[in-house]
């Protein structure tokens, strides 16, 4: 179990990556052309990442094969720290 940070400690950065591209088929997550993946951006928190994801998903709603994802980079960078 992890001890909570001291009250004066700077909050951890919880970085999130939003990216997407066209899928080969609707049942999987393999991309048609990984070289054409769109990196939407890196965001400092889940709320801003979800807002960016939602905007891109809505903008591409006419293409059923287009998918965007949110990757919790902070979990990859430091997998031993529990998130609140």
Helices and strands as residue ranges (DSSP letters): E 16-22, G 34-36, E 38-43, H 46-59, E 66-72, H 73-77
